[in-house]
Structure formats: C-alpha cells, structure tokens
Amino acid sequence: MAASMSGIGVGLGLSCSSNLSKPLHSSQSSGFRVKMTVSVEDKKKNYSLQKSEEAFNAAKNLMPGGVNSPVRAFKSVGGQPIVIDSVKGSHMWDIDGNQYIDYVGSWGPAIIGHADDQVLAALAETMKKGTSFGAPCLLENVLAEMVISAVPSIEMVRFVNSGTEACMGVLRLARAFTGREKLVKFEGCYHGHADPFLVKAGSGVATLGLPDSPGVPKAATFETLTAPYNDISAVESLFNTNEGELAAIILEPVVGNSGFIPPKPDFLEAIRRLTKENDALLIFDEVMTGFRLSYGGAQEYFGITPDLTTLGKIIGGGLPVGAYGGRREIMEMVAPAGPMYQAGTLSGNPLAMTAGIHTLKRLKEPGTYEYLDKITGELVQGILDAGKKTGHAICGGHISGMFGFFFTEGSVHNFDDAKKSDTAKFARFHRGMLEEGVYLAPSQFEAGFTSLAHSSEDIEKTIAAAEKVLSRI
C-alpha cells in the first residue's frame, strides 16, 4: 500500500479511489453524518479532539474520573480520551467527526460488526412489545437452547446481566456444590470486580497499577489463592498444601485481561486432570473467548470440557448480558430448583435475548471463524513485521478473532512476562494510531478483537498506519 494511503482512516477512512461524493457514514439512530470537507493532505493537521476534550472535562465533574469504567479514561496511554458518537460495521466516529477502524468492538461483543442491520431490525420489532418484563419470555428459551447446543460443558444455563455477575454466581455455585470455600485464580486474570476476584487481577486493575482495591475486606479474599498463569507446578503445590479444601479453579482459557496470552501446550489438560483428581470444579471464564475462538468457545477449540462456564458479551450482541452454566447436577443447585440463591430483575430481558439470538445465528454460518482467523492473522503478522522492520522489540499472536501484541522480546506466558512490555512505547503507539484512524484498546494489558465486518482494506490500512507510526516513535 502506498505511504500516502496509510493514514487516511482519520476523518475519511477511504482509499484514494473512493467516491468522495458519497456520505462517509450515516446512522438512522443518531442522524450523525460526516461531510467530506477535508482533503487527504489536510487530514493529519486537522485531526482534533476539541469536542471530546470539552465533553470529558465536563464529565469529570459528573462521574468519578469522568468515566463509568476505568480503562476508558486513557490513564495508561495518556492524552485525551475519545468520546464516541456512533458506530457501524468495523468503524467508529467520535464527536469531533474523526473516523476510526475499531479493534475494541465494545470489548468483544461486536463480533459480527457494530450496529448490524439484521440485529437492529430484530431489536426494533422486539421493542414494540416492550423492553423488560421481569417475567419469563419465550426468547429466553430460544437463546438458552442455542447456548446449550453450542458450548460443550453447558447442560443448563442461567442468564444474568454482566460478566461480573456471572462470575459472582458461578463462584457461589461452586462453593455450594462442593461444600468448600477456597478458590484458585491466576495472576493477571480478571473475573469482574466482585470482592473475591480482586486479588492480583488483570484488566483495569493492571492498567491502572492498582495492587488490589480499597474497600475489599480481607475476609472476602482470604480464601482466594493465586498462581502464575501457565505454571502447572504452582497449581500442584496449592492442591498439596490445601488438600481437600479447594472448591474450584477459575481461569480465562486464553487470557485477555493482561493482554493476549494463550495457554502453553498441555496446560489446560493438566488443570483438568488436577481438578478431577482432587474433586474440585474447573471453571472456564469465557466472557471474552466464548463464541469468539470458535462457536463452542475455547473449550471446543482446545478440546477441554470444564465443569462450569461463564459467558457474556457476544451472547448479548452488544447489549448488557452474562450467563453461567454447566453440568445439570451442578446447575440444579441454583434457586428455585435448589438452595443456592441468585436473582436479577433484568436477567433474560427480551432485548438482550433478541440481540444474542441473531448474533449467534450469524456466527453459525459456514466460513465465519475461518474468515476471522484469516484477517486477524494477517493483521497481527503485519504489525509484527512492521515492528521488526522499524527496529522495535515486539511479539504477539492471535486465535480466531482475538489478538494481542507486546513491546517486548520473546514470548509472553503470564502476567509477569506481560509486565516486561514497554508500556511507554505502547502509549506513544496508541496515540499515533488514533491520529492515523485506528482505535486500539487504551492499555497494553487488553486483548484486541476483529469482527466479520472488518475488510481486507481495513487490515491493509491498519498495517500501513502501524508501520508509519512505528517508524516515528
């Protein structure tokens, strides 16, 4: 790709051969339209975040840190956070009119693309019947059947409203079923912001450099034990020193909250063996990996079946949702079938169920995951090649539509390895990519995501932008 095309994403997002007489983007829901008033040559110098800055400054007086989720504040990458106006397909537009190729995808759920026309049409029809019932609806049955048929470990499922809520419920269930209280989690893995999980957590905790969190009582985390990810000997040691006391191991089968970190060969198999030998439950937190690595999630991809699974993001098609499920004998402990209590007014609401149903229908179509793997592989290899070409230490990888890279030599197998990455360099790279029209997660310690809406042209532009930015940082 010619150098002059590499930075066209911001403001224009079009190749030089695009028809500039057509509107760049329109959204029926917002009425937002970008006018083609900026030439390619003027794009860079006219990149401005003035409106975002004004909005964020106002937000800081209204909400803690100006945001409703910490990573959005851009603290680890510096600079002005982007205030988004609209999204469509593989693109985002901020309130200043800048356009970006998006690799965050609302942190994963936009796997078929933002604001998919079929999903929006189905939601419009569902909204005519109401947005929340607080009572059973038939859509819950439909999505439940789809999830159960897709995910190997799930024989029964309970829908909730977020990944955090799903992890809270599944931990309580594991303790109720086993009659034990101790839990093993892995350093740098994030399972939501519930008290028992905020021990050596990833995601925003890692991004902001917080050791844990004030307000979490010692009693809440006393039974949470930790081990380095990919270190089976450390897990064996925990079983030996806590014989007969461990209720469960919970892990991200592919870590996404310390950056993208896949399991070593045989690591998941060894964890499965240890839990069976010690009558403990294995919980896969597939809030990120579920329906992303494959239609049956990471457990289908790796051929390892846990006892319990948490899901989120994709099964709501962009609307707030979560779920936990597993073997029938375990799930029948959940109220009202059993004594373990958990409830939620908005759980299984018709809008989230509708978006999830239509998203999963699209994902089941032939060639879906082959396409995601192809474009994501091209993206990551292109960025790695650009990094090496411009003299940077860089490593990374992908599985299907999930990817990541670190500014460090060698492989990254756990959170300690990830922390060796040059986060200052990543911050400069992130800002440069924004200016070139590419939106990456604002943290070195977050995975990236592609979608079915990403085109070969999107990938080419992103790689060209990366080489341009890497050559000047």
N, C-alpha and C positions, 0 to 999 in steps of 0.2 A: 504493500500500500504506500502511496506517495506520502511524504512527510507532511505536505500541506493538508492532507485529509485527516491526520491523526488527532487533531484537536477540535474537530467540527462538532462534537457532541453537545457542548455547552451552548445553549441558546438556539442552535439549529438542529443538531443531531441528524444531519443529512449528508449524503455524499455529494461531491461536486456535480454529479449528473442528475441529482434530484430535481423535481419540478418545483421551483420556488414559488410558483403562483398558487400552489395548494396550501391550505392552512396546515401548520405543523401538527396540531393536536386540538381536538375539541372534546369536551366531556359534557354529556347531556345533564349529568347530575349537578355539575358546578357552573356550567356556562363559561368555563375558562377557555380562552383561546389565545395562542401566541401569534402575533403578527410578524411576518417576515420583513423586519425593518433593518436587520443587522447583517452586514456583509460578512463573508468568511474572514476577510482580512481584519475586520474590526472586532471580531468576536472576542478575542483574548483581552483586549484592553477595555472592552465594555462589560466584562464579567463583573457583576456587582451583587452584593448581598445586603444592600442597604435596608430593604424592607424586612428581610429576615432578622437583621440586627435590631431594628426598631421593635419588631414583634417579640424577640427573645428578651430584650431589655425590659419590656412591659411584663412579660411572663414571669420574670424573676421576682417581681413584687406580688405576684398572684399565686405562684406554685413554688415549692422548695426547689431551688436550683433552676427554676424556670421550666422544668420538665415533669412528666409523670412516670418516667423510667430513667434511671441514672445515665446509662450509656449515651442517650440522646443528647446529653449536654456537651459532648465532644471534649470532655476534660482530658482524656488521654491523648488526643491528637491535636488539641489546641485549635484556636481560630473560632470563627463564627459558626454555630450550628445552623443547619439548613432547615427552614420552615417550609414544609411541603404543602402545595396547593392541590395537586391532583396526580393520579397515576393511571397508566393504561399500558397493557401489554408488558413490555420489558423496560418501560420508561417512567420517569418521574419528572414533575415540574414543580419548581419552588415558587414562592410568592413574588420573586423578582423576575419570573419568566424564564429562568435558566432550565435547560433540559438535561437530564442525566440518564445514562444507561444504568439500570439498577441491579446490583448484585446482593442486596439485602433481602428483598422480597418480603417485607414486613417480618423479617427474621424467620423466613421459611415457608409460610403458608401459601404464598403466591406462586405455586409450582406450575400452574397452567397459565400464568400471566396475571397481571393486575386487572381488575375490573373486567373480567371475561364476560363477553356479551351474553352467552348462554346462562351463566350463573346469575348475572344481573336480571335477566328476563325472568328466571325462575323465582328470584327473590321478590321481584315486583308482584308476581302472581300470589306468592305466599303472603306478602304484606297486606293484601286485600282482605285476608282472613284474620289478620291480627299479628302482633309481633311477639307476644308472650301470653301463655295460657296459665302457667303454674299448675298444669294438669297434664295427664298423658295426651300425646298426639301420635297419630299413625306414622309420622315421619321418623320418630324415634326408632320404631321397629325396622323401618327400611334401612336406615344408616347402621343400626346395630347388626343387622344381618350381613351387610356389606363388610363391616369391620371383622366380624367373626369368621366369615368365609375367607378373608384375606390374610389375617395375622395368625400364624401357626399356634401360638400359645393361648389365644383367647377363645374360650368356650362361652363365657358370659361377659358382658361389659356394662359399666356404669358411666354415663356421661356426666361431666361436670363443666366448669366454666373457664378453666385455665390449666396450664401445665403444673403450676404450683399446687393448685387444689388437687389435681390428680395424684401428685407425689405425696401430699399430705394423707390422702385417703388410702393409698396403697401401702404406706408405712404402717398406718394404724391397723390395716387388714393383716399385714404380715405378722405383726405382733399378736394380734388377736388369734390368728390361726395356729401359730407355733407356741404361744404361751411364753415367749421370750421377749426381751426388750432390746438387746444390743443390735446395732446396725453397723455394717461396714460400707463406707463410701470411699471414693477415690479423690485424691488431691486434685483440685482444678476442675472437677466435675460439678456442675450446677444442677440442682434439682428443685429450683424455686426458692422463694425467700422464707419458707417456714423455718421456725427456730431449729429443729433438729438437723437441718441440712446446711446451716450457715457455719460450717466448720471446714476450713481450707477449701472454700467454694470458688468456682470459676465465674465466668460471665462478668457482670458489673462489679462484683466484689474484687475480682482480679484486675479489672480495668482500672478501678479507682485506687488500687493498692490498699484496700481495707483488710486488716488481719482477720477479722470476723465482723461482728456487728454489735455495738452497744445496744442494750435493751434485751439481749438474749440471755436468759438466766443460765447459770452453769448446769442446773438440773436438767434443762432442756437438751443439752448436748452431751451430758455425761455418758450416755450410752451410745454415742456416735463415735466409732473408731475409723481411722483413716489409713490408707495405704497409697503408695505411688501407683499411678496407672501403669499397666503393663508389667508390674512386678509381682509375679505369682508367689515368690518366696516370702514376700512380706505378708501376703494374704494367708499363706500356710501358717506363718508364725502367729497371726491373730487367732486363727482357729485353735492352734495348740495352746495358747495362753488363755483362751476363753472357751474352753471345751464345754459343749452343751448349753452355751449361753447366747449364741448368735442367732437372731431371728432371720436375718436376710443380708444379702449383698445387693446393693443398688449401684448401677453404673450406666453411663452412656456407652453403648456398644461401640460407637465411634464418637470420640469427644468432639463437641462443637463449641464448648464454652471456655476453652483455653486456646482457641484456635482449632484448626482441623488436625486431629490426632487419631489415626486408625489403630486398631489393636494389632499387636505382634501375632505372627502365626502361632496358633495353639493357645493363645492367652484366654480367649473366651471358652474354649473347650476345657481348659484346666479349671477355670472358675466354675463351670457347670459341674465338673467332677467333684470338686471340693464341697459345693453346696449339697449335692446328693449324699456324699459320704457322711456329712455332718448334720443331716436332716434340717438344713437351713433352706430358705427360699432364695431363688435368683430372680431379681427384678431388673428388667431392661427398661431404662428411661428412654423411650423412643419418641419423645416430644419433637425432637428435631429429625431423627432418622426414619421415623415411621412414615411409610408411603413415599419416602424420598429416595432411599437407596435401592429399593425395589418395591413392588406393590405390597409385598408382605413384610416390608421393613428390613431392618438389619438382621433380624432373626432368620428371615428367609434367605437373605443374601449370604450369611455366614453358615447357615445350617445348624444353628444353635437355638434350642427352644427353651426359654426361661419359664418360670412358674407364673410370673405376673408381668404385666407390661403397662407402662403409661404412654398415652398418646396426647397429641394436641395439634395446634397449628393447622396442618393440612386437612384434617378431618372436619374442620370448620370452614374451609375455603376462604379464610381471611376474617371470619367472624370469631368472637371470643368463644373458645371451646376447649375442653380437655376430656380425657377418659382414662379409666383404668380397667383392666380386665385380666382374666387368666383362667385357670382350671375351674371347672364348675364347683368342685367340692370346696375350693377356697372362696370363690365369689358368693356362694350361698351363705357365707358368714355375714354378708352385708345386709343391713336393715332395708326393708322389712322382712326379708327372708330369714335373716339371722340377727344376732345380738349386737354386731358392730355398727354403731350409728354414724351416718354421714348423710347430709341433705343439702339441697340447693334450690332456691326459688326459680332461678333462670336455667337450671340444668335441663338439657334436651329441648331448649326453646326452638320453635319452628324455623326461625331464620337461619340459625347455625346449622340445624339439621339439613335444611334445603341446600345451603351452600356446600356442605360436606358431601351430600349425595351426588350433586352434579360435578363436583371436583373429582371424586373417586371414579365416576363414570368415564370421565375423560382420561384419567390415568390408566384405566384398564384397557384402553385401545392399543392395538398392536404397534410396536415400534417406539412407544413412549420412552422407556428407560434406555433403549439403545441411543435415541436421539440426545437425551440428557447427558449420557456418558460421553458421546462424541463431542458435543460442543464444550462441555466442561473440561474434558481432556485437552482439547485444542487451546482453550483459554489458559489453563494452568501451565501447560508446556510453553505457550507463547510468552507468558510473564516470566517464567523461569529462564527461558532463553534470553529474553531482553535484559534480565538482571545480570546474567553471566556475561553477556555481550558488553554491558556498560560497567563491568568490574565490581559488582556487588555480591556479597555472600548472601545466598538465598536458597531456600529449599521449600518443598511443598508437595501437595498431591491432591487427589480427588477420588471420590467414589460416586458414580452416577451424577446427580445434580448438586452435590455438596463438595466444597473445596476449601483450601486454605494454603497460605504460604507464610514463611517466617524469614526475617532478615538475619539469618544465622547460617553457619556452615553445618553440614552433617544432618543427620536425621533427628526428628523430634518425637520422642516416645512417651513423654509425660510432661507435667506442668513445670518441673524444674528445667527440663530441656527448653520448653517454650519461653521461659523467663530469660534465657540467654539471648533472645532476639533483640535486635537494635530497635527499641520502641521509638526512639527519637527519629530515626530514619523512617520508620513506618509513618510517623506523624507527618513528616515532610512529603512522603509519597502520597499519603491520603489527601492532603491539601492540594497537591499538584494534580491528582486525578480528578478532584472536584472541578478544578479550573478547566480541565480537558473534557468535562462532561461525563465522568464516570463516578458513580456513587458506590463506595465500598463501606463495609461496616466500620464505624469510627472507633476501632480498637484492634490492636494486634491479636487480642485474645478472643476473637469471634470468628466462626466459620463464615464462609460466603455461600451463596446459593444462586443457581441458574434456574431457568424456567423454560417451558415449552415455547414461550413467546420470544425467547432470545433467538436472534437470527445469526447466520454466519457473518453478516455485515456488522452486527453488534460486537461479535467476538473480534473481528479484524480491527475494528475501531478501537476497542479496548486495548488490544495488544500494542497497536501503534501508539496509543496515548501512553501506555506504560513505558515503552522504550523512550519516548520523548521526555517523560518526567524523570525516569531513572538516569538519563544522560545528563541531567542538570542538578541532581541533588547530591 
